[in-house]
């Protein structure tokens, strides 16, 4: 593909129908196989290998297109190092594309990467599905657009100028969008459908249907009104949260029961205008609803910049008043020529001129991530394309007062790698960046991108600067698709070590220290007062809420800024937490995920999510929890004694499971593992269902006369085992091998041998029993589980029936299974997929393939490199503001984006809520400070004398140190003890030597005896 260039051809078999799920697993959950296959047959050209071009190329190569050709006719300059992370000082004078080729090619073995250094002729452009221009003149953009539009080649134009960004998309005529949102189609249970000229569907009242008028739906499993089943999609009119109209149903049968209405995604055709047409009649996607007047003005500004460069053969000088005046004249001429009826903001235009020579990594990440996602849309037809212009600015990063803006003389090139950033912020700001001390928690996808940006902007490159990064995880193959600092040869290494080394190669001057620690109470000796007090801030790059909440608490306690971010597929969010100004991360929470009722899981599933959760629970109970309890029994002489102290019947259940594991179900060889698996299959998928149908026959009625098996209750049927049914056999193979693993018996992967053996087994026919109670809701289930007294006699009997640990043989051991979703050879997902789909067959629920099952049962968070790139760019723009010392809330931006739509939303951070006692206002950032030891009496008297507060309760962590209802002798005994001594006595723990302060929580009354809310106490211990 390359002429006037070179290529690196990886083992590119992307044109096959198979997608490497071990590499693309997280991205597949965002795009799906069909979209990935369309991308895997797409050839892409990216012109311009500056910071923006390489950002786009990196994301596109990671995404898995067929090939990427990088084009550049320029040579590397020192200023390129401000944002081009695959160039170094040794590349100065070399062609930028050629210098970047090998590093880009390393990113993905399935993508062929080539360079081209010649002119972009029509014949050359014909080779590509998408063309991206990042540094072309407006004349070249128009000329190329005229051609690509005529040939239906998608064109993307992307540009960043200082703190301004531009993006244009033209995907040609009749571009097909197969899925506009990427969200799963909605599906709801229905409870009735009327026979009418405009039939009304009533949905089950457990959840709102979520449809919108104009959506199309189809139906399945409707009894009575069978004409709806599999019907052509019907356009609906929403009548309420639980009802909608579907058109004429008057000639249909009478609705009886059951059924589902499922949203049908309808492809959409979009016609784009060429660049030349769209320049004259632009349509904008807003980046910030607080800046609605900006896009039209920036549309003119970018055109004016092209005119300035064409006239002067250079960009305006940084912060030059003379050049800004000339630029304003060009803007005015363009506005008059185009007869624009918009009010041009002279200050905005001046800032555009001042900053246009700048090039900074965070802006390239924002525009580059967005552009790469648009390129993926052009290749795949997945998600709504950006139509057609997008403008973004981050002027809030500049000093809050114009008098503090940099001066022209200070911002001229000096031969520094940061010249393109100094052009925006000046040398003083660069020095402050260099001496920052930051703690980065996490070296996954977000952590890798943040480190890259940190290296490019020169964070912690000075004598007093430092970045500490911690991550205790090791690199897995599935990480390589989005954690771009890692390579296949790094699999098995620590993320933090590898990421730190990679970043040092990007910028050798970065001072970075890697740790392999989990943040939490167990590492507070490392991350102690001394560690936190020297920090300028913390950036979270975490994938779980608990760790985020913990770091948030630490930042509040040490009063350090926190940069918080996260992604979920094409969605991303950024939150900045500012001492004394904003609420903290923990101040507000997402609503908890709705849990599945236990009775639904146990007896009445109606969705594949229910059967997958049931299968995951069954896996954990059979292969993890029971073997672990048995293992503890064998190793811990006091296991039975401790178990018998458990409440209710829990102790009996646990001991029975231990007995079953060590006696009843213990196999002697692999054949007995097969036998156990076959009998367990019968119990789970035949016997239990037969008993359920014996209790609740298919035509049984409730006490109110309604069919029992209606609404969310799907009437099941038992399954007859068939060794020729692949799902049945998969279950036996997986269950038998997992059982063998538990007992350290050699496994057997010979499927034919297992099939032959299991086919000969005879299973006794089950007869349902009368008098068996089955709960129909969680209330009944909880009552049945009840917290009554344990059966002491049964407990004593079980103690006698348990085998003595030394009677099982000297080499006997139990091996609990630790669930691992990403190993395709361990039978974990094989069991869960088969178990879930068998359960789904019981209840007439559509099966899920392995891919979907892994997503749900493995609780996988979908991820894609483009969103990560964008989000970390936004994080670093907030970092600029922190380094600049912005002290006004309105300067900062919390952000939420969804690249699928695309949607961009920004808002000011929420102020910290204010509480009050007497006339004292306080927030989460305030506290009482006490230094040196005090007795409890002195402590109480201090608050009474100094703050007019009567302490009614005093605690430290979970230890109650003092309360008004405490026994009088205990209170009197503690009054003369030092506070630290009371803490040690009550908690029964020593105070670790690295702990320099304690936190006390107070409940207080004011002088009128009323409860008042007050801050906590930071009690600093003497050295």
ZANU-567771 format. One record per residue (C-alpha): residue in three letters; x, y, z. Coordinates in steps of 0.5 Angstrom, whole numbers, plus 500, padded with zeros to 3 digits. Example, Ala and Ser with C-alpha at 12.3 -4.5 7.8 and 13.67 -1.06 7.14 Angstrom:
ALA525491516/SER527498514/
//
This chain:
UNK500500500/UNK506505501/UNK509509496/UNK515514498/UNK514511504/UNK515504508/UNK510499511/UNK510494517/UNK506488516/UNK503485522/UNK500478521/UNK494481519/UNK488476518/UNK483481520/UNK479480514/UNK477473517/UNK470472520/UNK473471527/UNK475477532/UNK480475537/UNK476476543/UNK482475548/UNK485482545/UNK478485543/UNK474483549/UNK472489552/UNK471493546/UNK467487543/UNK462489548/UNK462496546/UNK461495538/UNK459488537/UNK462483532/UNK458485526/UNK461492527/UNK468490529/UNK468485522/UNK466492518/UNK472495521/UNK477489520/UNK476490513/UNK477498513/UNK483501510/UNK485508513/UNK489514511/UNK491519517/UNK495525514/UNK499529519/UNK503526524/UNK504531530/UNK501530536/UNK493530534/UNK495525528/UNK499520532/UNK493521538/UNK488519532/UNK493513529/UNK494510536/UNK486510538/UNK485507531/UNK490502531/UNK488499537/UNK481499535/UNK482494530/UNK481497523/UNK485493517/UNK490498515/UNK493505517/UNK497509513/UNK500515516/UNK502520511/UNK507526513/UNK511530509/UNK514534515/UNK520533519/UNK521533526/UNK522539530/UNK523540537/UNK517543539/UNK513537536/UNK515533543/UNK510538546/UNK505533544/UNK508527539/UNK509522544/UNK512517539/UNK518522537/UNK524523541/UNK530528540/UNK534523536/UNK528524531/UNK529531530/UNK530532522/UNK527525520/UNK520525517/UNK515524522/UNK511519519/UNK517514518/UNK520516525/UNK513514528/UNK512508524/UNK515502528/UNK512504535/UNK505505532/UNK506498529/UNK507495535/UNK500497538/UNK496491535/UNK499485531/UNK492485527/UNK493492524/UNK498493518/UNK501500519/UNK505503513/UNK507510511/UNK507515505/UNK511521504/UNK508523497/UNK503528495/UNK495526496/UNK493524489/UNK486522487/UNK489515485/UNK492514492/UNK486517496/UNK482511492/UNK485506496/UNK481508503/UNK475508506/UNK476514511/UNK481519510/UNK483524516/UNK486530515/UNK490534521/UNK495539518/UNK492541511/UNK491548509/UNK484550508/UNK485549500/UNK487542500/UNK482540505/UNK476543500/UNK480540494/UNK480533498/UNK473534500/UNK470535493/UNK474528491/UNK472524497/UNK465526497/UNK464524490/UNK467517491/UNK463516498/UNK470516502/UNK469518509/UNK473525510/UNK475527517/UNK478534518/UNK481535525/UNK485541528/UNK487543535/UNK490550536/UNK492552543/UNK486551547/UNK481551541/UNK479544537/UNK475543531/UNK472537528/UNK469536521/UNK465529519/UNK463528512/UNK461520511/UNK458522504/UNK451521501/UNK446515504/UNK451513510/UNK447507513/UNK447508521/UNK446501524/UNK445503531/UNK444510533/UNK445509540/UNK449502542/UNK444501548/UNK441494548/UNK434494545/UNK429495551/UNK424489552/UNK418489557/UNK413484560/UNK406485558/UNK400484562/UNK394486557/UNK393488550/UNK386491548/UNK382489541/UNK381496538/UNK383500532/UNK388503536/UNK390497541/UNK393499548/UNK399495551/UNK399495558/UNK406493561/UNK408489568/UNK408494573/UNK415492576/UNK419497571/UNK417503566/UNK417500559/UNK422506557/UNK420507550/UNK419513546/UNK413515541/UNK416513534/UNK420507537/UNK418500533/UNK417494537/UNK415487536/UNK412481540/UNK414474542/UNK410469547/UNK404472547/UNK398467548/UNK391468545/UNK393474541/UNK398470537/UNK398475531/UNK403479534/UNK408474535/UNK414475530/UNK410481527/UNK413486523/UNK415492527/UNK410496529/UNK411504531/UNK408506538/UNK405512541/UNK407512548/UNK401513553/UNK404513560/UNK410509563/UNK406503563/UNK402503557/UNK403505549/UNK398504543/UNK400500537/UNK395501532/UNK389496530/UNK388490533/UNK381489533/UNK381483528/UNK386479532/UNK384474537/UNK383475545/UNK389476549/UNK390471554/UNK397472558/UNK404473557/UNK408476552/UNK414481551/UNK414487547/UNK422488544/UNK424494541/UNK427494534/UNK433498532/UNK431501525/UNK437503521/UNK438510519/UNK440514513/UNK444520513/UNK446525508/UNK452529509/UNK455535505/UNK461536503/UNK466541506/UNK465546501/UNK458546502/UNK458545510/UNK463551510/UNK457556508/UNK452552511/UNK455549518/UNK451545523/UNK454544529/UNK454539535/UNK455543542/UNK461541546/UNK458546552/UNK451548553/UNK454554557/UNK458557550/UNK452556545/UNK455562542/UNK462560541/UNK461555535/UNK459560530/UNK465564532/UNK470559532/UNK468557525/UNK470563522/UNK476564527/UNK479557524/UNK478560517/UNK481566518/UNK487563521/UNK488559514/UNK487566511/UNK493569516/UNK497563515/UNK496563507/UNK498570507/UNK504570512/UNK506563511/UNK506562519/UNK502562525/UNK500569529/UNK506570534/UNK504567541/UNK500573545/UNK502578539/UNK498584539/UNK500586532/UNK498579529/UNK492579533/UNK490586530/UNK491583523/UNK487577525/UNK481581527/UNK481584520/UNK481578517/UNK475575521/UNK471582520/UNK473581512/UNK470574512/UNK464575516/UNK462581511/UNK464577505/UNK460571508/UNK454576510/UNK454573517/UNK449575522/UNK453574528/UNK456578534/UNK463577534/UNK467577541/UNK473581540/UNK476578546/UNK475571544/UNK478572537/UNK484576540/UNK485569544/UNK484565538/UNK490569535/UNK494569541/UNK494561542/UNK494559535/UNK501557535/UNK500553541/UNK500545541/UNK498541547/UNK497534549/UNK491534553/UNK487538547/UNK490533542/UNK487527547/UNK480531547/UNK479532539/UNK483526538/UNK479521542/UNK473524539/UNK476524532/UNK478516532/UNK471515535/UNK468518529/UNK473514524/UNK470508527/UNK463510526/UNK465511519/UNK468504518/UNK463500522/UNK456504521/UNK455503529/UNK453509533/UNK450516531/UNK456520527/UNK457527529/UNK454532524/UNK458536522/UNK462541525/UNK464540533/UNK468546536/UNK471545543/UNK475550547/UNK478550554/UNK480558555/UNK478557563/UNK485554563/UNK488561562/UNK489565568/UNK483568571/UNK485575570/UNK487578564/UNK493582567/UNK496575569/UNK496573561/UNK503571559/UNK507576555/UNK509576548/UNK516576549/UNK516570554/UNK513566550/UNK517565544/UNK521559542/UNK527557545/UNK529550543/UNK525547549/UNK521541548/UNK515544551/UNK515550546/UNK509549544/UNK506549551/UNK510555553/UNK506558547/UNK500558551/UNK501558558/UNK508562558/UNK515559562/UNK513560569/UNK507556568/UNK512550565/UNK516551571/UNK510550576/UNK508544572/UNK515541573/UNK515541580/UNK508538581/UNK508532586/UNK502527584/UNK500521586/UNK497517581/UNK492511583/UNK492506578/UNK496504571/UNK490501567/UNK487504561/UNK486511564/UNK492511568/UNK496509562/UNK493515558/UNK494520564/UNK501518564/UNK502519557/UNK499526558/UNK503528564/UNK510526560/UNK508530554/UNK506537559/UNK512536563/UNK509534569/UNK514532575/UNK520533570/UNK523539575/UNK528537581/UNK522538586/UNK517534582/UNK515527582/UNK509522580/UNK508516585/UNK504511581/UNK501504584/UNK498498581/UNK498491584/UNK495488578/UNK499484572/UNK498485565/UNK494481561/UNK493480554/UNK486483554/UNK489489557/UNK493491550/UNK487493546/UNK486500550/UNK492500555/UNK497502550/UNK503503554/UNK504495554/UNK506490549/UNK505483548/UNK512481551/UNK509485557/UNK504480559/UNK505477566/UNK509484568/UNK507489573/UNK503494570/UNK506500574/UNK513498573/UNK512497565/UNK508504565/UNK513508569/UNK518505564/UNK514506558/UNK513513560/UNK520515561/UNK522513554/UNK517518552/UNK520523556/UNK526521560/UNK526527565/UNK519525568/UNK521523575/UNK516517577/UNK516512582/UNK512505581/UNK509502587/UNK505495587/UNK501497593/UNK493496593/UNK491503597/UNK487501603/UNK488501611/UNK493496610/UNK498500606/UNK497507610/UNK504505613/UNK507507606/UNK501512604/UNK502516611/UNK501523613/UNK508525611/UNK507522604/UNK500525603/UNK502532606/UNK508533600/UNK503532595/UNK500537590/UNK494533588/UNK491526587/UNK489523580/UNK485516581/UNK485511575/UNK481506578/UNK476501576/UNK472500583/UNK468504587/UNK471502594/UNK478504592/UNK475511589/UNK471512596/UNK477510600/UNK482515596/UNK476520596/UNK476520604/UNK484521604/UNK484527600/UNK479530604/UNK483528610/UNK489531607/UNK486537604/UNK488535597/UNK485536590/UNK483530587/UNK482528579/UNK476523579/UNK474520572/UNK471513569/UNK469510563/UNK463505561/UNK464504553/UNK463510550/UNK461514556/UNK466518560/UNK466522566/UNK470527570/UNK470530577/UNK474535580/UNK474535587/UNK477542590/UNK479543598/UNK474548601/UNK470549595/UNK467543592/UNK463537595/UNK467530595/UNK466524590/UNK463520596/UNK458526597/UNK453523592/UNK452516589/UNK449513583/UNK443509585/UNK445502587/UNK444497582/UNK437493582/UNK438487585/UNK434480583/UNK429478588/UNK432471591/UNK425467589/UNK426470582/UNK433467581/UNK431460585/UNK424459582/UNK421464577/UNK427467572/UNK424471566/UNK430473563/UNK437471561/UNK440475566/UNK437471572/UNK439465569/UNK446467569/UNK446470576/UNK443463578/UNK449459574/UNK454464577/UNK451463584/UNK451455583/UNK458455581/UNK461459587/UNK456455592/UNK458448589/UNK466449587/UNK468455591/UNK464456598/UNK463448599/UNK470446598/UNK473452602/UNK469450608/UNK471443607/UNK478445607/UNK477450613/UNK474444617/UNK480439615/UNK485445617/UNK482448623/UNK481444629/UNK476449632/UNK472450625/UNK466446628/UNK466450634/UNK466456631/UNK460454626/UNK456452631/UNK455459634/UNK452461628/UNK445464628/UNK439460626/UNK440454622/UNK446457618/UNK451452622/UNK447446620/UNK447448613/UNK454449613/UNK456442617/UNK451439612/UNK455442606/UNK462440609/UNK459432610/UNK456432603/UNK463435600/UNK467430604/UNK463424604/UNK457423600/UNK459427594/UNK467425594/UNK469422588/UNK474416588/UNK476417580/UNK474421574/UNK469417572/UNK465418579/UNK466426577/UNK462424571/UNK457420575/UNK456426580/UNK455431574/UNK450427571/UNK446426577/UNK447434579/UNK444435572/UNK438431573/UNK437434580/UNK438442577/UNK434441571/UNK429436571/UNK427434579/UNK427441581/UNK422443576/UNK418437577/UNK417439584/UNK415446582/UNK410444577/UNK407439582/UNK406444587/UNK404449582/UNK401446576/UNK401450569/UNK393451569/UNK393453577/UNK390459579/UNK392464585/UNK387466591/UNK385472587/UNK383467581/UNK389469576/UNK393464573/UNK399463577/UNK404462571/UNK403469568/UNK406476569/UNK413475570/UNK412468572/UNK414463566/UNK411456566/UNK417452566/UNK418444563/UNK423439566/UNK429437561/UNK430430559/UNK438429558/UNK441428551/UNK448426551/UNK447428543/UNK445435545/UNK451440545/UNK449444551/UNK448438555/UNK454435554/UNK458441555/UNK455442562/UNK457435564/UNK464436561/UNK465442565/UNK462440571/UNK466433572/UNK472437570/UNK471442576/UNK469437581/UNK476433579/UNK479440580/UNK476440587/UNK479433589/UNK485434586/UNK483428581/UNK487428574/UNK482432569/UNK480429563/UNK479433556/UNK477427552/UNK469429550/UNK468423546/UNK470418552/UNK466423557/UNK460422552/UNK460415552/UNK461414559/UNK455418561/UNK451415556/UNK451409559/UNK449411566/UNK442410569/UNK438415573/UNK433414578/UNK426417576/UNK424422580/UNK417422584/UNK415429586/UNK413429594/UNK407432597/UNK408437603/UNK414440600/UNK413448601/UNK416453595/UNK416460597/UNK413464591/UNK416471594/UNK422473598/UNK418475604/UNK416467604/UNK423465603/UNK426469608/UNK420467613/UNK422460611/UNK430461612/UNK428464619/UNK432466624/UNK430460629/UNK434456634/UNK439451630/UNK437444631/UNK442442637/UNK441435636/UNK442435628/UNK448439630/UNK451434635/UNK449428630/UNK453432624/UNK459432628/UNK459425629/UNK458424622/UNK464428619/UNK470424618/UNK476425622/UNK481430618/UNK486425619/UNK482419616/UNK482422609/UNK489420607/UNK495423608/UNK495427601/UNK488429601/UNK486436600/UNK481440597/UNK482445592/UNK477451592/UNK476454585/UNK477461584/UNK473464578/UNK477467572/UNK473469566/UNK478470561/UNK482463561/UNK478459556/UNK481452558/UNK479452566/UNK472450564/UNK469456569/UNK465460563/UNK464453560/UNK460451566/UNK456458567/UNK454458560/UNK452451559/UNK448452566/UNK445458565/UNK442456558/UNK440450561/UNK436454566/UNK434458560/UNK431452556/UNK427450563/UNK423457562/UNK423458555/UNK428464555/UNK432465549/UNK439463550/UNK446467551/UNK452466547/UNK459465551/UNK460473549/UNK454476552/UNK454471558/UNK461473560/UNK459480560/UNK454479564/UNK456473569/UNK463476569/UNK461483571/UNK465486565/UNK466493564/UNK465495557/UNK471499555/UNK474503548/UNK481507547/UNK477513544/UNK473514550/UNK479513555/UNK483518551/UNK478524551/UNK476523558/UNK484523560/UNK485529556/UNK479533560/UNK482531566/UNK489534564/UNK485540562/UNK483541570/UNK490539572/UNK492545568/UNK487549572/UNK489546579/UNK497548577/UNK495555575/UNK492556582/UNK485557580/UNK480559586/UNK474560583/UNK469554582/UNK466557576/UNK473556573/UNK472548573/UNK468543569/UNK465537571/UNK464533565/UNK460527562/UNK460525555/UNK457519550/UNK461519544/UNK456514541/UNK450520541/UNK455524541/UNK453528547/UNK458533551/UNK455536558/UNK459540562/UNK457543569/UNK461547575/UNK462542580/UNK457542586/UNK459546592/UNK461543598/UNK454543603/UNK455548609/UNK453546616/UNK452550622/UNK453550629/UNK452557633/UNK454562628/UNK460557625/UNK459555618/UNK463549616/UNK463543610/UNK467537610/UNK473540609/UNK473543616/UNK475540622/UNK477541630/UNK485541630/UNK488539637/UNK495537638/UNK498534644/UNK495529649/UNK489530653/UNK485526658/UNK478525656/UNK476530662/UNK481535659/UNK478534652/UNK471534654/UNK472541658/UNK476544652/UNK470543647/UNK465546653/UNK470552654/UNK472553647/UNK466552643/UNK460551648/UNK459544646/UNK457539650/UNK460532648/UNK454527649/UNK458521645/UNK465520642/UNK468515638/UNK474513634/UNK473508628/UNK468503631/UNK470504638/UNK465508643/UNK470512647/UNK465515651/UNK457516651/UNK452520656/UNK449513657/UNK455509659/UNK456506666/UNK458511671/UNK464507674/UNK466506666/UNK466514665/UNK469516671/UNK475511670/UNK476514663/UNK476521665/UNK483521667/UNK486517662/UNK490520656/UNK486519649/UNK490515646/UNK490510652/UNK483510652/UNK483508644/UNK488502645/UNK484499651/UNK477500647/UNK480497641/UNK484492644/UNK490494639/UNK496498639/UNK497505635/UNK501503630/UNK508508630/UNK507511623/UNK500514625/UNK501521627/UNK494523628/UNK487520630/UNK480522628/UNK475523633/UNK467523631/UNK463527636/UNK456528638/UNK454534641/UNK449539644/UNK449546644/UNK448551650/UNK440550649/UNK441542650/UNK439541642/UNK443536638/UNK448540633/UNK452537627/UNK459539628/UNK466537624/UNK470531626/UNK477532631/UNK484531628/UNK488529634/UNK495530633/UNK499525637/UNK506528640/UNK512525637/
//
